[in-house]
Amino acid sequence: MKLRILYLILIIISCKDDKKEVLLADREAPLGWIYLKMYDDKSFEFISQGMLMDKDIYKGSYELNNDTLYFKYRDSIPKAGSKALIKDGSVNYINGAYPESVHIKLNKLLVNK
């Protein structure tokens, strides 16, 4: 019995996610929301969520160079693109199929101005 409890505790500890959010941004879309969540371990999630609970999550890693973000996606790339500028309280994607912009709610990234 003690071994089972110890095993359960080890599983819970190993599943704990210690990454911290360094940038949060979003905007209301015509039929839902767009979210950008960036973490201190250089990972991110770009989430497109509809009102009917359908959700597309694009994950990967990012690099920050001055005020430019470069997103490297694990699988597919959303139509917003893979390159964005941080400017005037927004993350503005600049190389996608359409111009996308999300308003920054939290920013702990170091951006040279």
C-alpha distances in whole Angstrom, upper triangle without the diagonal:
4,5,5,6,9,10,11,13,14,16,17,19,20,22,23,27,29,32,35,38,41,43,43,46,47,50,50,51,54,51,48,47,46,44,44,40,41,38,38,37,40,38,40,40,43,42,44,43,45,46,44,41,42,41,42,40,41,39,40,41,44,47,49,53,55,55,54,50,50,47,45,44,41,42,45,47,48,52,52,52,50,53,53,55,54,57,58,54,53,52,55,54,57,57,55,57,58,58,54,54,51,51,49,47,45,46,45,46,49,52,55,58
4,5,5,6,9,10,11,12,14,15,17,18,20,21,25,27,30,33,36,39,42,42,45,46,49,50,51,53,51,48,46,46,43,42,39,39,36,36,35,38,37,38,39,42,41,44,43,46,46,45,41,42,41,42,39,41,38,39,40,43,45,47,51,53,53,52,49,48,45,44,43,40,42,45,47,48,51,51,51,49,51,52,53,52,55,56,52,52,50,53,53,56,56,55,56,57,57,53,53,50,50,47,45,43,44,43,44,47,50,53,56
4,5,5,6,9,10,11,12,14,15,16,18,20,24,26,29,32,35,38,41,41,44,45,48,49,50,52,50,47,45,45,42,41,38,38,35,35,33,36,35,37,37,40,40,43,42,44,45,44,40,41,39,40,37,39,36,37,38,41,43,45,49,51,51,50,47,46,43,42,40,37,39,42,45,46,49,49,49,47,49,50,52,51,54,55,51,51,49,52,51,54,54,53,54,55,55,52,51,48,49,47,45,43,44,42,43,46,49,52,55
4,5,5,6,9,10,11,12,14,15,17,19,22,25,28,31,33,37,39,39,42,43,45,46,47,49,47,44,42,42,39,39,36,36,33,34,32,35,33,35,35,38,37,40,39,41,42,41,37,38,36,37,35,36,34,35,36,39,42,44,48,50,50,49,45,45,42,40,38,36,37,40,42,43,47,47,47,45,48,48,50,49,52,53,50,49,47,50,49,52,52,50,52,53,53,50,49,46,47,45,43,41,42,41,42,45,48,51,54
4,5,5,6,9,10,11,12,14,16,17,21,23,26,29,31,35,37,37,40,41,44,45,46,48,46,42,41,41,38,37,34,34,32,32,31,34,32,34,34,37,36,39,38,40,41,40,36,37,36,36,34,36,34,35,35,38,41,43,46,48,48,47,44,44,41,40,38,36,37,40,42,43,46,46,46,45,47,47,49,47,50,51,48,47,46,48,48,51,51,50,52,52,52,48,48,45,45,43,40,39,40,38,40,43,46,49,52
4,5,5,6,9,10,11,12,14,16,19,21,24,27,30,33,36,36,39,41,44,45,46,49,46,43,41,41,38,37,34,33,30,30,29,32,31,32,33,36,36,39,38,41,42,41,37,38,36,37,34,35,33,33,34,37,39,41,44,46,47,46,43,42,39,38,37,34,36,39,41,42,46,46,45,43,45,46,47,46,49,50,47,46,45,48,47,50,50,49,51,52,51,48,47,44,44,42,40,38,39,37,38,41,44,47,50
4,5,5,6,9,10,11,12,15,18,20,23,26,29,33,35,35,38,39,42,43,44,47,44,41,40,39,36,35,32,32,29,29,27,30,29,31,31,34,34,37,36,39,40,39,35,35,34,34,32,33,30,31,32,35,37,40,43,45,45,44,41,40,37,36,34,32,33,36,39,40,43,43,43,41,43,44,46,45,48,49,46,45,43,46,45,48,48,47,48,49,49,46,45,43,43,41,39,37,38,36,38,40,43,46,49
4,5,5,6,9,10,11,13,16,19,22,25,27,31,33,33,36,37,39,40,41,44,41,38,37,36,33,33,30,30,27,28,26,29,28,29,29,32,32,34,34,36,37,36,32,33,31,32,29,31,29,30,31,34,36,38,42,44,44,43,40,39,36,35,33,31,32,35,37,38,42,41,41,40,42,42,44,43,46,47,44,43,41,44,43,46,46,45,47,47,47,44,43,40,41,38,37,35,36,35,36,39,42,45,48
4,5,5,6,9,10,11,15,16,20,22,25,29,31,31,34,36,39,40,41,44,42,38,36,36,33,32,29,29,26,26,25,28,26,28,28,32,31,34,34,36,37,36,33,34,32,32,30,31,28,29,30,32,35,37,40,42,42,41,38,38,35,34,33,31,33,35,37,38,42,41,41,39,41,41,43,41,44,45,42,41,40,43,42,46,46,44,47,47,46,43,42,39,39,37,35,33,34,32,34,37,40,43,46
4,5,5,6,9,10,14,15,19,22,25,28,30,31,34,35,39,40,41,44,42,38,36,35,32,31,28,27,24,24,23,26,25,26,27,31,31,34,34,37,38,37,33,34,31,31,29,29,27,27,28,30,33,35,38,40,41,40,36,36,33,32,31,28,31,34,35,36,40,40,39,37,39,40,41,40,43,45,41,40,39,42,41,44,44,43,45,46,45,42,41,39,39,37,35,33,33,32,33,35,38,41,44
4,5,5,6,9,12,15,18,21,23,27,29,29,32,33,36,37,38,41,39,35,34,33,30,29,26,26,23,23,22,25,23,24,25,28,28,31,30,33,34,34,30,30,28,28,25,26,24,25,26,29,31,34,37,39,39,38,35,34,31,30,28,26,28,31,33,34,37,37,37,35,37,38,40,39,42,43,40,39,37,40,39,42,41,40,42,43,43,40,39,36,37,35,33,31,32,31,32,35,37,41,44
4,6,5,6,10,13,16,18,21,24,27,27,30,31,34,35,36,39,37,33,31,31,28,27,24,24,21,22,21,24,22,23,23,27,26,29,29,32,33,32,28,29,27,27,24,26,23,24,25,28,31,33,36,38,38,37,34,33,31,30,28,26,28,31,32,33,36,36,36,34,36,36,38,37,40,41,37,36,35,38,37,41,41,39,41,42,41,38,37,34,35,32,30,29,30,28,30,33,36,39,42
4,5,5,9,10,14,17,20,23,25,26,29,31,34,36,37,40,38,34,32,31,28,27,23,23,20,20,18,22,21,22,23,27,27,30,30,33,34,34,30,31,28,28,25,26,23,24,24,27,29,31,34,36,36,35,32,32,30,29,28,26,28,31,32,33,37,36,36,34,35,35,37,35,39,40,36,36,34,37,37,40,40,39,42,42,41,38,37,34,34,32,30,28,28,27,28,30,34,37,40
4,6,8,10,13,16,19,22,25,25,29,30,33,35,36,39,37,34,32,30,27,26,22,22,19,19,17,20,19,20,21,25,25,29,29,32,34,33,29,29,27,26,23,24,21,21,22,24,27,29,32,35,35,34,30,30,27,26,25,23,25,28,30,31,35,34,33,31,33,34,35,34,38,39,36,35,33,36,35,38,38,37,39,40,40,36,36,33,34,31,30,28,28,26,27,30,33,36,39
4,6,9,12,15,17,21,23,23,26,27,30,32,33,36,33,30,28,27,24,23,20,19,17,18,16,19,17,18,18,22,22,25,25,28,30,29,26,26,23,23,20,21,18,19,20,23,26,28,31,34,33,32,29,28,25,24,23,21,23,26,27,28,32,31,31,29,31,31,33,32,36,37,34,32,31,33,33,36,36,35,37,37,37,34,33,30,31,29,27,25,26,25,26,29,31,35,38
4,6,9,12,15,18,20,21,24,25,29,30,32,35,33,29,27,26,23,21,18,18,15,15,14,17,16,17,18,21,22,25,25,28,30,30,26,26,24,24,20,21,19,19,20,22,25,26,30,32,31,31,27,27,25,24,23,22,24,27,28,28,32,31,31,29,30,30,32,30,34,35,31,30,29,32,32,35,35,34,37,37,36,33,32,29,29,26,25,23,23,22,23,26,29,33,35
4,6,9,11,15,17,17,20,22,26,28,29,32,31,27,25,23,20,18,14,14,11,12,11,14,12,14,15,18,19,22,23,26,28,28,24,25,22,21,18,18,16,16,16,18,21,23,26,28,28,27,24,24,21,21,20,19,22,24,25,25,29,27,27,25,27,27,28,27,30,31,28,27,25,28,28,31,32,31,33,33,33,29,28,25,26,23,22,19,20,19,20,23,25,29,32
4,6,10,13,15,17,20,23,26,28,30,34,32,29,26,24,20,18,15,13,10,10,9,13,12,14,16,19,20,24,25,28,30,31,27,27,24,24,20,20,17,17,16,18,20,21,25,26,26,26,23,23,21,21,21,21,24,26,26,27,30,28,28,26,26,26,27,25,29,30,26,26,25,28,28,31,32,31,34,34,33,30,28,25,25,22,21,18,18,16,17,20,23,27,29
4,7,9,12,14,17,20,23,26,27,31,30,26,23,21,17,15,11,10,6,6,6,9,9,11,13,16,18,22,23,26,28,29,26,26,22,21,18,17,14,14,13,14,16,17,21,23,22,22,19,20,18,18,18,18,21,23,23,24,27,25,24,22,23,22,23,22,25,26,23,23,21,24,24,27,28,28,31,31,29,26,25,22,22,19,18,15,15,13,14,17,20,23,26
4,6,9,11,15,17,21,24,26,30,29,25,22,20,16,14,10,8,5,6,8,10,10,11,13,16,17,21,22,26,27,29,25,26,22,22,18,18,16,15,14,15,16,17,20,21,21,21,18,19,18,19,19,20,23,24,24,24,26,24,24,22,22,21,22,20,22,23,20,20,19,22,23,26,27,27,30,30,28,25,23,20,19,16,15,12,12,10,12,15,18,21,24
4,6,7,11,14,18,20,22,26,26,22,19,17,13,10,7,6,4,6,9,10,10,9,11,13,15,18,19,23,25,26,23,24,20,20,17,16,14,14,13,13,15,15,18,19,18,18,16,17,16,18,18,19,22,23,22,21,24,21,21,20,20,18,19,16,19,20,17,16,15,19,20,23,25,24,27,27,25,21,19,16,15,12,11,8,9,8,10,13,16,19,21
4,7,10,14,17,21,23,27,27,23,20,17,14,11,8,6,5,6,9,9,10,10,12,14,16,19,21,25,26,29,26,26,22,21,18,17,15,15,13,12,13,12,15,16,15,15,13,15,15,17,18,20,23,23,22,21,23,21,20,18,18,16,16,13,16,17,14,14,13,17,18,21,23,23,27,26,23,20,18,15,14,11,10,7,6,5,6,10,12,15,18
4,7,10,14,17,19,23,24,20,17,14,11,8,6,5,7,9,12,11,11,9,11,12,14,17,18,22,24,26,24,24,20,19,17,16,15,15,13,12,13,12,15,15,13,14,12,14,14,16,17,19,22,22,20,19,21,18,18,16,16,13,13,11,13,14,11,11,10,14,15,18,20,21,23,22,20,17,14,11,10,7,8,5,4,6,7,10,11,15,17
4,7,11,14,16,20,20,17,13,11,8,6,5,6,9,12,14,13,12,10,10,10,11,14,15,19,20,23,20,21,17,17,15,15,14,15,15,14,16,15,18,18,16,16,14,16,15,18,18,20,22,21,19,18,19,16,18,17,17,14,14,12,14,15,11,10,10,13,15,18,20,20,23,21,19,15,13,9,8,6,5,5,7,9,10,14,15,18,19
4,7,11,13,17,17,14,11,8,6,5,7,9,12,15,17,16,15,11,11,10,10,12,14,17,18,21,19,19,17,16,15,15,15,16,16,15,17,16,18,18,15,15,13,16,15,18,18,20,22,21,18,16,17,14,16,16,15,13,13,11,12,13,9,8,8,11,12,16,18,18,20,18,15,12,9,5,5,4,5,7,9,12,12,16,15,19,19
4,7,9,13,14,11,7,5,4,6,9,12,15,18,20,19,17,13,12,10,9,10,11,13,15,18,16,17,14,14,14,14,16,18,18,17,19,19,21,21,18,18,16,18,16,19,19,21,22,20,18,15,16,13,16,16,16,14,15,13,14,14,11,9,9,11,13,16,18,17,19,16,14,11,8,5,5,7,8,10,12,16,16,19,19,22,22
4,6,10,11,9,6,5,7,9,12,15,19,22,24,22,20,17,14,12,11,10,11,12,13,17,16,16,15,15,15,16,18,20,21,20,22,21,24,24,20,20,18,20,19,22,21,23,23,21,19,16,16,13,16,18,18,15,16,15,15,15,12,10,11,12,13,16,19,17,18,15,13,10,8,5,6,9,10,13,15,19,19,22,21,24,24
4,7,8,6,5,6,9,12,15,18,22,25,27,25,23,19,17,14,12,10,10,10,11,14,14,15,14,15,16,18,20,23,24,23,26,25,27,27,24,23,21,23,22,24,23,25,25,22,20,17,16,15,18,20,21,18,19,18,19,18,16,13,14,15,16,19,21,18,19,16,15,11,10,9,10,13,13,17,19,22,23,26,25,28,28
4,5,5,5,6,10,13,16,20,23,27,28,26,24,20,17,14,11,9,9,8,10,13,13,13,13,13,15,17,20,22,24,23,26,26,28,28,25,23,22,23,21,23,22,24,23,20,18,15,14,13,17,19,20,18,20,20,20,20,18,15,15,15,15,18,19,16,16,13,13,10,11,10,12,15,16,19,21,25,25,28,27,30,29
4,6,8,10,14,17,20,23,27,30,32,30,27,23,20,17,15,11,11,9,9,12,14,14,14,15,18,19,23,25,27,27,29,29,31,32,28,27,25,26,24,26,25,27,25,22,21,17,16,15,19,22,23,21,23,23,23,23,21,18,19,18,18,20,21,18,17,15,15,13,14,14,15,19,20,23,25,29,29,32,30,33,32
4,7,10,13,17,20,23,27,30,31,29,27,23,19,16,13,10,8,6,6,9,10,11,12,13,16,18,22,25,27,27,30,30,33,33,30,28,26,27,25,26,24,26,24,22,20,17,16,16,20,23,24,23,25,25,26,25,23,21,20,20,20,22,23,20,19,17,17,15,16,15,17,20,21,24,26,29,30,33,32,35,35
4,7,10,14,16,20,23,27,28,26,23,20,16,14,11,8,5,4,5,8,9,9,9,11,14,16,19,22,24,25,28,28,30,31,28,26,24,25,23,24,22,24,23,20,19,16,16,15,19,21,23,21,23,23,24,24,21,19,18,19,19,22,22,19,19,17,17,14,15,13,15,17,18,20,23,26,27,30,29,32,32
4,6,10,13,16,20,23,24,23,20,17,13,11,8,6,5,6,8,11,10,11,10,11,12,14,17,20,21,21,24,24,27,27,24,23,21,22,20,22,20,22,21,19,18,14,15,14,17,19,20,18,20,19,20,20,18,15,15,16,16,19,20,18,18,16,15,12,12,10,12,14,14,17,19,22,23,26,26,29,29
4,7,10,13,17,20,22,20,17,13,11,7,6,5,6,9,11,14,13,12,10,10,10,11,14,16,18,18,20,21,23,24,21,19,17,18,16,18,16,19,18,16,14,11,12,10,13,15,16,15,17,16,18,18,16,13,12,13,13,16,17,15,16,14,13,9,9,7,10,12,13,15,17,20,20,23,22,26,26
4,6,10,13,17,18,16,14,10,8,6,5,6,8,11,14,16,14,14,11,10,9,10,12,14,15,15,18,18,21,22,19,18,15,17,14,17,15,17,18,17,15,12,14,12,14,15,16,14,16,15,17,18,15,12,11,13,13,17,18,16,18,16,15,11,10,7,9,10,10,12,14,17,17,20,20,24,24
4,7,10,14,15,13,11,7,6,5,6,9,11,15,17,19,17,16,13,12,10,10,10,12,12,12,14,15,18,19,16,15,12,13,11,14,13,15,17,16,14,12,14,11,13,12,13,12,13,12,15,16,13,11,9,11,11,15,16,15,18,17,15,11,10,8,9,9,10,11,11,14,14,17,17,20,21
4,7,10,12,11,9,5,5,7,8,12,13,17,19,21,18,18,14,13,11,11,10,11,11,11,14,14,18,19,17,16,13,14,12,14,13,15,17,17,16,15,17,15,15,14,15,14,15,14,17,18,15,13,11,14,14,18,19,18,21,20,19,15,14,11,12,10,10,10,10,12,12,16,16,20,22
4,7,9,7,6,4,7,9,11,15,17,21,23,25,22,21,18,16,13,12,10,10,9,8,11,11,15,16,15,14,11,12,10,12,13,15,17,18,16,16,18,16,16,14,14,13,14,13,16,18,15,14,12,15,15,18,19,19,22,21,20,17,15,13,13,11,12,10,9,10,9,13,14,18,20
4,5,6,5,6,9,12,14,18,20,23,26,27,24,24,20,19,15,14,11,11,9,9,11,12,16,17,17,16,13,14,13,14,14,16,18,20,19,19,22,19,19,17,17,16,17,16,19,21,18,17,15,18,18,21,22,22,25,25,24,20,19,16,17,14,14,11,11,10,9,13,15,18,21
4,5,7,9,12,15,18,22,23,27,29,31,28,27,24,22,19,17,14,13,10,10,11,12,15,17,17,17,14,15,14,15,17,18,21,22,21,22,25,22,21,19,19,18,18,17,20,22,19,19,17,20,21,23,24,25,28,28,26,23,22,19,19,16,16,13,11,9,9,11,14,17,20
4,6,9,12,15,18,22,24,28,30,31,28,27,23,22,18,16,13,11,8,9,11,12,16,18,18,18,15,15,13,14,15,15,19,21,20,21,24,22,21,18,19,19,20,19,22,25,22,21,19,22,21,24,24,25,28,28,27,24,23,21,22,19,19,16,15,13,12,14,17,20,23
4,7,11,13,16,20,23,26,29,30,27,26,22,20,16,14,11,8,5,6,7,9,13,15,15,14,11,11,10,10,12,13,17,18,17,18,21,19,18,15,15,15,17,16,20,22,20,19,16,19,18,20,21,21,25,25,24,21,20,19,20,17,18,16,14,13,11,13,15,17,21
4,7,10,13,17,19,23,26,27,24,23,19,17,13,11,7,6,4,6,9,12,15,18,17,16,12,11,9,9,10,10,14,15,15,16,19,17,16,14,15,15,17,17,21,23,21,19,16,18,17,20,20,20,23,23,22,20,19,18,19,17,18,16,15,14,13,16,17,20,23
4,7,10,13,16,20,22,24,21,19,16,14,10,8,6,6,6,7,10,12,16,18,17,15,11,11,8,9,9,10,13,14,13,13,16,14,14,12,13,13,15,15,19,21,18,16,13,16,15,18,18,17,20,20,19,17,16,14,16,14,15,14,14,14,13,16,17,20,23
4,6,10,12,16,19,20,17,16,12,10,6,6,5,7,9,10,14,15,19,21,19,17,13,13,10,11,9,10,12,12,11,11,14,13,13,12,14,14,17,17,20,21,19,16,14,16,14,18,18,17,19,19,18,15,15,13,15,14,15,15,15,16,16,19,20,23,25
4,7,10,13,17,18,16,14,10,8,6,5,6,9,11,11,15,16,19,21,18,16,13,13,10,11,10,12,12,11,10,8,11,10,11,11,13,12,15,15,18,20,17,14,12,13,12,15,15,14,16,15,15,12,12,11,13,13,15,15,16,18,17,20,20,23,25
4,6,10,13,14,12,10,7,6,5,6,9,12,14,15,18,20,23,24,22,20,17,17,14,15,12,14,14,13,12,9,12,11,13,14,16,15,18,18,21,22,19,16,14,15,14,18,18,15,17,16,16,13,13,11,14,14,15,16,18,20,20,23,23,26,27
4,7,10,12,10,8,6,5,7,9,12,15,17,18,21,22,25,26,24,22,19,19,16,17,15,16,15,13,12,9,11,10,13,15,17,17,19,20,22,22,20,17,15,16,14,18,18,15,15,14,15,12,13,12,14,16,17,19,20,23,23,26,25,29,29
4,7,8,6,6,4,6,8,11,14,18,20,21,24,25,28,30,27,25,22,22,19,21,18,19,18,16,16,13,14,14,17,19,21,20,23,22,24,25,22,19,18,19,18,21,21,18,18,17,18,15,15,14,16,17,18,20,22,24,25,28,28,31,32
4,5,5,5,6,9,12,15,18,21,24,25,28,29,32,33,29,28,25,25,23,24,21,22,20,18,18,15,16,16,19,21,23,23,25,25,26,27,24,21,20,21,20,23,23,20,19,18,19,16,17,16,18,20,20,23,25,28,28,32,31,34,35
4,5,7,9,12,15,18,21,24,27,28,31,32,35,35,32,31,28,29,26,27,25,25,24,22,22,18,19,19,23,25,27,26,28,27,28,28,26,23,23,23,23,26,26,23,23,21,22,19,19,18,19,21,21,24,27,29,30,34,33,37,37
4,6,9,12,15,18,21,25,28,29,33,34,37,38,35,33,30,30,27,28,25,25,24,22,22,19,20,21,24,26,29,28,30,30,32,32,29,26,26,26,25,28,28,25,24,23,24,22,22,21,23,25,24,27,29,32,33,36,36,39,40
4,6,10,12,16,18,22,25,27,30,31,34,36,33,31,28,28,25,26,23,23,21,20,21,18,20,20,23,25,27,27,29,29,30,30,28,25,24,25,24,27,27,24,24,23,24,21,22,20,22,23,22,24,27,29,30,34,34,37,38
4,7,10,13,16,20,23,25,28,30,33,34,32,30,27,26,23,23,20,20,18,17,17,15,17,18,20,22,25,25,28,28,30,30,28,25,23,24,23,25,25,22,21,21,22,20,21,19,22,23,23,25,27,29,30,33,33,37,38
4,6,10,13,16,20,21,25,26,29,31,28,26,23,23,19,20,17,17,15,14,15,12,15,15,18,19,22,22,25,25,27,28,25,22,20,21,20,23,22,19,19,19,20,17,18,17,19,21,21,22,24,26,26,30,30,33,34
4,7,10,13,17,18,22,24,27,29,26,24,21,20,16,16,13,13,12,10,11,9,12,13,14,16,19,19,22,23,25,27,24,21,19,19,17,20,19,17,17,17,18,16,17,16,19,20,21,22,23,25,25,28,28,31,33
4,6,10,13,15,19,21,24,26,24,22,18,17,14,14,11,11,10,10,10,9,13,13,14,14,17,18,21,21,24,26,23,20,18,18,17,20,19,17,18,18,19,16,17,16,18,19,19,20,21,22,22,25,25,29,30
4,7,10,12,16,18,21,23,22,19,15,14,10,10,7,8,7,7,7,7,11,11,11,11,14,15,18,19,22,25,22,19,16,17,15,17,16,14,16,17,17,15,16,15,18,18,20,20,20,21,20,23,23,27,28
4,7,10,14,16,19,22,21,18,14,13,9,8,6,6,8,9,9,10,14,13,13,11,14,15,19,19,23,25,23,20,17,18,16,19,18,16,19,20,20,17,18,17,19,18,20,19,19,20,18,21,22,25,27
4,7,11,14,17,20,19,16,12,10,7,5,4,5,8,10,10,12,15,14,13,10,13,15,17,18,22,25,23,20,17,18,16,18,17,17,19,20,20,18,19,18,20,19,21,19,19,19,17,20,20,23,26
4,7,10,14,17,16,14,10,8,6,5,7,8,11,13,12,14,17,16,14,11,12,14,16,17,20,23,21,19,16,17,16,18,17,17,21,22,21,19,19,18,20,18,20,18,17,17,14,17,17,20,23
4,7,10,13,13,10,7,5,4,6,8,11,14,15,13,15,17,15,13,9,10,11,13,13,17,20,19,16,13,15,13,15,15,16,20,20,19,17,17,16,18,16,18,17,15,15,12,14,14,16,19
4,7,10,10,8,6,5,7,8,12,14,17,18,16,17,19,17,14,11,10,11,12,13,16,19,18,17,14,15,14,15,16,17,21,22,20,19,18,18,19,17,20,18,15,14,11,12,12,14,17
4,6,7,6,5,6,9,12,15,17,20,20,18,19,20,17,15,12,10,10,10,10,13,16,16,15,12,14,14,15,16,18,22,22,20,18,17,17,18,15,18,16,13,12,9,9,8,10,13
4,6,5,6,8,11,14,17,20,23,23,20,21,22,19,17,14,11,11,10,10,13,17,17,16,14,15,15,15,16,19,23,23,20,20,18,19,19,18,20,19,15,15,11,10,8,9,11
4,6,8,11,14,17,20,23,26,26,23,23,24,20,19,16,13,11,9,9,11,14,15,15,13,14,15,15,17,20,24,23,21,20,18,18,19,17,19,18,14,14,10,8,6,5,7
4,7,10,13,17,19,23,25,24,21,21,21,18,16,14,11,8,6,5,7,11,12,11,10,11,12,13,15,18,21,20,17,16,15,15,15,14,17,16,12,13,10,9,6,6,7
4,7,10,13,16,20,22,21,18,18,18,15,13,11,7,6,5,6,9,13,13,12,9,9,10,10,12,15,18,18,15,15,14,14,15,14,18,17,14,15,12,11,9,10,11
4,6,10,13,16,18,18,15,15,16,13,11,8,6,5,6,8,11,15,14,12,9,9,9,10,11,13,17,17,15,14,13,13,15,14,17,16,13,14,11,12,10,12,14
4,7,10,13,15,15,12,13,15,12,10,6,5,7,9,11,15,18,18,15,11,12,10,11,11,12,16,17,16,15,15,15,18,17,20,19,16,17,14,15,13,15,17
4,6,10,12,12,9,11,13,11,8,5,6,8,11,13,17,20,19,16,12,13,10,12,11,12,15,16,16,14,15,15,17,17,19,18,17,17,15,17,16,18,20
4,7,9,10,9,11,14,13,10,7,9,12,15,17,20,24,22,20,16,16,13,15,13,14,17,18,18,17,18,18,21,20,22,21,20,20,18,19,19,21,24
4,6,6,6,9,12,12,10,8,11,14,17,19,22,25,23,20,17,17,14,16,14,13,16,18,18,17,18,18,21,21,23,22,21,22,20,22,22,24,26
4,7,8,11,15,15,13,12,15,17,21,22,26,29,27,24,20,21,18,20,18,17,19,21,22,20,21,21,24,23,25,24,24,24,22,24,25,27,30
4,7,10,13,15,13,12,16,19,22,24,27,30,28,25,21,21,18,20,18,16,17,20,21,20,22,22,25,25,26,26,26,27,25,27,27,30,32
4,7,10,11,10,11,14,17,21,23,26,28,27,23,20,19,16,17,15,13,14,16,18,17,19,20,23,24,26,26,26,27,25,28,27,30,31
4,7,8,7,7,11,13,17,19,22,25,24,20,17,16,12,14,11,9,11,13,14,13,16,17,20,21,23,24,23,25,23,25,24,27,28
4,5,6,8,11,13,16,18,21,23,22,18,15,14,11,13,11,8,9,10,12,11,13,14,18,19,21,22,22,24,23,25,24,27,28
4,5,9,11,13,16,18,20,22,22,18,15,13,10,11,9,5,5,7,9,9,12,14,18,20,22,24,24,26,24,26,25,27,28
4,7,9,9,12,15,16,19,18,14,11,9,6,8,7,4,6,6,7,6,9,11,14,16,19,20,20,23,21,23,21,24,24
4,6,8,12,14,17,19,19,15,12,10,6,7,5,4,7,8,9,8,11,13,16,18,21,21,21,23,20,22,20,22,23
4,7,11,13,16,19,19,15,12,11,7,8,7,7,11,12,12,11,13,14,17,17,20,20,19,21,18,20,18,20,21
4,7,10,13,17,16,13,10,8,6,6,6,8,12,12,11,11,12,13,16,16,19,19,18,19,16,17,15,17,18
4,7,9,13,13,10,6,5,4,5,8,9,13,12,10,9,9,10,13,13,16,17,15,17,14,15,13,15,15
4,6,10,10,8,6,5,6,7,10,12,16,15,12,11,9,11,12,12,16,16,14,15,13,13,10,12,12
4,7,7,6,5,6,9,11,14,15,19,17,14,12,10,10,10,9,13,12,10,12,10,11,8,10,10
4,6,5,7,7,11,12,16,17,20,18,14,13,10,11,10,10,13,14,12,14,13,13,10,11,9
4,6,8,10,13,15,18,20,22,19,16,14,11,11,9,9,12,13,12,15,14,15,12,13,11
4,7,10,13,16,19,20,22,20,16,14,10,9,6,5,8,10,9,12,12,14,12,14,13
4,6,10,12,16,16,18,16,12,10,6,6,4,5,9,11,10,13,13,15,13,15,14
4,7,10,13,13,16,14,11,8,6,5,7,7,11,12,11,14,12,14,12,15,15
4,6,10,10,13,11,7,6,4,7,9,10,14,15,14,17,15,17,14,16,16
4,6,7,10,9,6,5,6,9,12,13,17,18,17,19,17,19,16,18,18
4,6,9,8,6,8,9,12,15,16,20,21,20,22,19,20,18,19,19
4,7,8,8,9,12,15,18,19,23,24,22,24,22,23,20,21,22
4,5,6,8,11,14,17,19,22,24,23,25,23,24,22,24,24
4,7,9,13,16,19,22,25,26,26,28,26,28,26,28,28
4,6,10,13,17,19,22,24,24,27,25,27,25,26,26
4,7,10,13,16,20,22,21,24,23,24,22,23,23
4,7,10,13,16,18,18,21,20,22,20,22,22
4,7,10,13,15,15,18,18,20,18,20,19
4,6,9,12,12,16,16,18,17,20,19
4,6,9,11,14,15,17,16,19,18
4,6,7,11,11,14,13,16,16
4,7,10,12,15,15,19,19
4,7,9,12,13,17,17
4,6,8,9,13,14
4,7,9,12,14
4,6,10,12
4,7,9
4,6
4
